[in-house]
Amino acid sequence: MTTTAKVMFFKNEFIASLSDGRRIERRDWREMALALYSAGVEGGAVDFEWGAGQRMITAGQQVALRAEIRRLARTEKVRIVAAA
């Protein structure tokens, strides 16, 4: 089963709620992408939320975060193949 994440931006920090109950907080979208990838979240399994008092995550940040997770996955696959 794929772990999913709902990401929001609150008080200058990205906050992700994972489907398995974990919560991840990071200040930078790249750090968040690495943390999500390390937690087993795939790029397509990320949703974004916002509400009162929260800043909306821009479309560019959304695309960048998902793309970074996918890049990390590709890099990992290349390392595994190269080590074999």
Phi, psi and omega in degrees: 000134180281135174279131179251162181222142172246119186249138175225168179238120184217127179051052177060033180214137173279132180233126180243132172254119183268154183295341179268007176099348179286159178229133181236135178233129179215150180276333186245143182294330178292318177297321178294318179300315179296317180296318179294316178300316179296333179275358178092015179271129177271158183304323181279357183256023181248128174244157182239139181229157170205157180206194181302133178083359181250151175270137179289137175284125185294160178301321179297318178294322179297312180297316182297317181296313179296318180295323179293321176298316179295321178297317178299320179295317179296318180298319179296317179296321179296318178297320181294315180295318181294328181283339184282000000 
